[in-house]
Amino acid sequence: MKYEVLQSTHYQYSMPIRQSINQSIFKPITNENQQVLSYEQTISPEAFCSEHRDYWKNDVATFYIWAPHHELLVKTRSIVELTHPSVDVSMTNEMKDIMGSEKFKQTFAEYLMKTPYTSLSYEQLSLIGEVLESKKVDLNAFMDRLNSYIYENFQYLPGSTDVKTTAAESFEKRTGVCQDFTHVMLAVCRHYGIPARYVSGYIYSGEDVAMRGDSVTHAWVEVYFPTYGWIGFDPTNNIMAQNQHICVATGRDYADISPLKGVHYGSAEQDLNVSISVKSMM
């Protein structure tokens, strides 16, 4: 599948600001299942921009605007081709032994540790464990059940949380958006010794009006299966993340992959408007 992704991120300020320094992560990743055919980014007002690849192998643009300005507009256009193969995971005793080894735990230590975003209370984890019967099923069945549990027991409600909301807070409310459901899934996976990472990107919904998250940046989880690699699960839509999920960045949680952040001189109030379009090209 080939997609065109257009994004406009527009900040408007109540009074001029100056000397703003910003970082953006908008360029999709190129890997074995996804190829970026073209990428364009324009910034207004004119900015000095440099690029680098961060610790998590995400493409980061850092840009500076020295002149006073009332607004910041970042537009991107990406052409991306996805070639995810069909995956039918069957856990073997060898895979279970690998996941239980010290070498495996050390290799994926960063994706097994709790973070401020991905911590649940003992009571919350116990409740999920009882419902999922975690000790009676293999990894693939566990992930399917966890995906369904979050989808069926949490209400998708934009505006009920914000970018600072933790997994524990979202669990208590039983509401949230893709970022919150992703943090809850990460917390559960890591509690049970399953390496899991946060993925940000876009989702193509096509004619599926029931698909959630297509009008904003989307988030889902990838877990590591020995011999198979990273496999994606989307608890917001109760599906696996494959040829309709376009990956932009990965990390431990939202803090590692914030799409746009920065600092500036001035105490102006700001208004943010983001628009996203994902169209199929084949």
C-alpha positions as CSV (number, residue, x, y, z in Angstrom):
1,M,0.0,0.0,0.0
2,K,1.2,3.5,-0.9
3,Y,0.0,6.6,1.0
4,E,0.2,10.4,0.8
5,V,0.3,12.0,4.2
6,L,-0.3,15.8,4.6
7,Q,0.0,17.5,8.0
8,S,-0.3,21.1,9.0
9,T,0.7,22.2,12.5
10,H,-0.2,25.8,13.1
11,Y,0.6,27.8,16.3
12,Q,-0.8,31.3,16.7
13,Y,0.4,33.6,19.5
14,S,-1.4,36.4,21.3
15,M,1.6,38.6,21.0
16,P,5.0,38.4,19.2
17,I,7.5,35.9,20.5
18,R,11.2,35.7,19.5
19,Q,14.2,33.4,19.4
20,S,12.2,30.2,19.3
21,I,14.0,26.9,19.2
22,N,11.9,23.8,18.2
23,Q,12.3,20.1,17.5
24,S,9.9,18.2,15.2
25,I,9.5,14.5,14.5
26,F,7.3,14.3,11.5
27,K,9.3,12.3,9.0
28,P,8.2,8.6,8.8
29,I,10.7,5.9,9.5
30,T,12.2,3.7,6.7
31,N,12.6,0.1,7.7
32,E,12.0,-3.4,6.4
33,N,8.2,-2.9,6.2
34,Q,8.0,0.7,5.3
35,Q,9.8,2.9,2.8
36,V,9.7,6.7,2.6
37,L,9.6,7.5,-1.1
38,S,9.6,11.3,-0.6
39,Y,9.3,13.8,2.3
40,E,9.0,17.6,2.3
41,Q,8.8,20.0,5.2
42,T,8.2,23.7,5.0
43,I,8.4,26.1,8.0
44,S,7.0,29.7,8.2
45,P,8.4,32.1,9.2
46,E,11.8,31.3,7.6
47,A,13.9,29.2,9.9
48,F,17.4,27.8,10.1
49,C,17.0,24.0,10.2
50,S,19.3,21.0,11.0
51,E,18.5,17.3,11.1
52,H,19.8,14.4,13.1
53,R,18.8,10.9,14.1
54,D,18.1,10.5,17.8
55,Y,18.9,7.6,20.2
56,W,15.7,5.8,19.2
57,K,16.6,6.1,15.5
58,N,13.9,8.7,14.8
59,D,14.6,11.5,12.3
60,V,14.5,14.8,14.2
61,A,14.5,18.3,12.7
62,T,15.7,21.2,14.9
63,F,14.9,24.7,13.7
64,Y,15.5,28.2,14.9
65,I,13.5,31.4,14.3
66,W,15.2,34.5,15.6
67,A,12.9,37.2,14.3
68,P,9.7,38.2,16.3
69,H,6.7,36.3,15.0
70,H,3.0,35.9,15.7
71,E,2.6,32.4,14.4
72,L,4.5,29.2,13.5
73,L,3.3,27.0,10.6
74,V,4.9,23.6,9.8
75,K,3.6,21.7,6.8
76,T,4.8,18.3,5.8
77,R,4.1,15.9,2.8
78,S,5.1,12.3,2.9
79,I,4.8,9.5,0.3
80,V,5.2,6.2,2.1
81,E,4.9,2.6,0.9
82,L,4.0,-0.2,3.3
83,T,4.8,-3.9,2.7
84,H,4.0,-5.6,6.0
85,P,3.7,-9.4,5.5
86,S,0.9,-11.3,7.0
87,V,1.9,-12.5,10.5
88,D,0.6,-15.7,12.2
89,V,2.6,-15.9,15.4
90,S,2.9,-19.3,17.1
91,M,4.8,-19.3,20.4
92,T,7.2,-22.2,20.8
93,N,9.0,-23.5,23.9
94,E,12.2,-22.2,22.4
95,M,10.7,-18.7,22.1
96,K,9.5,-18.9,25.7
97,D,13.0,-19.9,26.9
98,I,14.5,-17.0,25.0
99,M,12.1,-14.5,26.6
100,G,13.0,-15.9,30.0
101,S,16.7,-15.6,29.6
102,E,18.9,-12.9,31.2
103,K,20.4,-12.0,27.9
104,F,17.0,-11.2,26.5
105,K,16.0,-9.1,29.5
106,Q,19.3,-7.1,29.3
107,T,19.0,-6.6,25.5
108,F,15.5,-5.1,25.9
109,A,15.8,-3.6,29.3
110,E,14.8,-0.1,28.1
111,Y,11.5,-1.5,26.9
112,L,10.8,-3.5,30.1
113,M,11.2,-0.7,32.6
114,K,8.4,1.5,33.9
115,T,8.3,5.2,33.1
116,P,6.3,8.0,34.7
117,Y,3.7,7.6,31.8
118,T,3.6,3.8,32.0
119,S,3.0,2.9,35.6
120,L,-0.1,1.2,36.9
121,S,-1.0,0.4,40.5
122,Y,-0.8,-3.1,41.9
123,E,-4.7,-3.1,42.1
124,Q,-5.0,-2.1,38.5
125,L,-2.5,-4.7,37.3
126,S,-4.2,-7.4,39.3
127,L,-7.6,-6.6,37.8
128,I,-6.2,-6.8,34.3
129,G,-4.4,-10.1,35.1
130,E,-7.5,-11.7,36.4
131,V,-9.6,-10.7,33.4
132,L,-6.9,-11.8,30.9
133,E,-6.0,-15.0,32.7
134,S,-2.5,-14.1,31.9
135,K,-0.9,-17.3,33.3
136,K,-3.1,-19.6,31.1
137,V,-2.3,-18.3,27.6
138,D,0.7,-17.8,25.4
139,L,2.1,-14.4,24.4
140,N,0.1,-14.1,21.1
141,A,-3.2,-14.9,22.8
142,F,-2.4,-12.6,25.7
143,M,-1.8,-9.7,23.4
144,D,-5.0,-10.3,21.5
145,R,-6.9,-10.4,24.8
146,L,-5.2,-7.3,26.1
147,N,-6.0,-5.4,22.8
148,S,-9.6,-6.4,23.1
149,Y,-9.8,-5.6,26.8
150,I,-8.7,-2.0,26.4
151,Y,-10.9,-1.5,23.3
152,E,-14.0,-2.8,25.1
153,N,-13.4,-1.3,28.6
154,F,-12.1,2.2,27.8
155,Q,-14.2,4.9,26.2
156,Y,-12.5,6.8,23.3
157,L,-13.3,10.4,24.4
158,P,-11.2,13.2,22.9
159,G,-10.7,16.0,25.4
160,S,-11.0,13.8,28.5
161,T,-7.2,13.6,28.9
162,D,-4.2,15.6,27.8
163,V,-0.6,14.9,26.8
164,K,0.4,14.8,30.5
165,T,-2.1,12.1,31.5
166,T,-0.5,8.9,32.8
167,A,-1.6,5.3,32.3
168,A,-2.8,5.1,35.9
169,E,-4.9,8.2,35.5
170,S,-6.5,7.0,32.3
171,F,-7.2,3.6,33.8
172,E,-9.0,5.3,36.7
173,K,-11.2,7.3,34.4
174,R,-11.6,4.5,31.8
175,T,-11.5,7.1,29.1
176,G,-8.9,8.6,26.9
177,V,-7.4,8.6,23.4
178,C,-4.9,6.6,21.5
179,Q,-1.9,7.9,23.6
180,D,-3.6,6.9,26.8
181,F,-4.6,3.4,25.6
182,T,-1.1,2.9,24.3
183,H,0.4,3.8,27.7
184,V,-1.9,1.4,29.5
185,M,-0.9,-1.4,27.1
186,L,2.8,-0.6,27.6
187,A,2.4,-0.7,31.4
188,V,0.7,-4.2,31.3
189,C,3.2,-5.7,28.8
190,R,6.2,-4.5,30.8
191,H,4.7,-5.8,34.0
192,Y,4.6,-9.3,32.5
193,G,8.1,-9.1,31.0
194,I,7.1,-8.4,27.5
195,P,9.3,-5.8,25.7
196,A,7.0,-3.1,24.4
197,R,7.6,0.3,22.7
198,Y,5.4,3.3,21.9
199,V,4.8,4.0,18.3
200,S,3.5,7.3,16.9
201,G,2.3,7.9,13.3
202,Y,-0.8,7.9,11.2
203,I,-3.6,5.5,10.4
204,Y,-5.5,5.2,7.1
205,S,-9.2,4.7,7.7
206,G,-10.5,4.8,4.1
207,E,-14.2,4.3,4.1
208,D,-14.2,2.7,7.6
209,V,-16.1,5.4,9.6
210,A,-15.6,3.3,12.8
211,M,-11.8,3.6,12.7
212,R,-10.5,5.9,15.5
213,G,-7.6,8.3,15.2
214,D,-7.4,9.1,11.5
215,S,-7.9,12.8,11.9
216,V,-5.0,13.2,14.4
217,T,-1.6,11.7,14.9
218,H,-2.1,8.1,16.0
219,A,-0.3,5.9,18.6
220,W,-0.1,2.2,19.1
221,V,2.2,-0.5,20.6
222,E,4.9,-2.8,19.2
223,V,5.9,-5.8,21.2
224,Y,9.0,-8.0,20.5
225,F,8.4,-11.6,19.6
226,P,11.6,-13.7,19.4
227,T,12.3,-14.9,15.8
228,Y,9.5,-12.6,14.5
229,G,10.7,-9.1,15.7
230,W,8.5,-6.2,16.5
231,I,4.8,-6.7,15.9
232,G,2.2,-3.9,16.3
233,F,-1.1,-3.9,18.2
234,D,-3.6,-1.0,18.1
235,P,-5.8,-1.1,21.2
236,T,-7.7,2.0,20.1
237,N,-9.1,0.0,17.2
238,N,-8.6,-3.6,18.4
239,I,-6.6,-4.5,15.4
240,M,-3.0,-5.4,14.6
241,A,-0.9,-2.6,13.2
242,Q,0.0,-3.5,9.7
243,N,-0.5,-2.0,6.2
244,Q,-2.7,0.9,7.3
245,H,-0.4,2.1,10.1
246,I,2.3,4.5,9.1
247,C,5.1,4.7,11.6
248,V,6.8,8.0,12.3
249,A,8.7,7.4,15.5
250,T,9.2,4.9,18.3
251,G,10.3,5.2,22.0
252,R,9.6,4.2,25.5
253,D,6.5,6.5,25.8
254,Y,5.1,9.8,24.5
255,A,7.9,11.8,26.1
256,D,10.4,10.2,23.6
257,I,8.5,11.0,20.5
258,S,6.7,14.3,21.0
259,P,5.9,15.5,17.4
260,L,6.7,19.2,18.1
261,K,8.2,20.9,21.1
262,G,10.2,24.0,21.7
263,V,11.0,27.1,23.8
264,H,10.9,30.8,23.1
265,Y,11.2,34.2,24.6
266,G,7.9,35.8,25.4
267,S,4.9,35.0,27.6
268,A,2.2,34.9,24.9
269,E,-0.8,32.6,25.0
270,Q,-0.9,30.2,22.1
271,D,-3.6,28.4,20.1
272,L,-2.8,25.2,18.2
273,N,-4.5,23.8,15.2
274,V,-3.5,20.5,13.6
275,S,-4.9,19.0,10.4
276,I,-4.0,15.6,8.9
277,S,-4.9,13.9,5.7
278,V,-4.0,10.3,4.7
279,K,-4.9,9.2,1.2
280,S,-4.3,5.9,-0.5
281,M,-2.3,6.1,-3.8
282,M,-2.9,2.5,-4.9
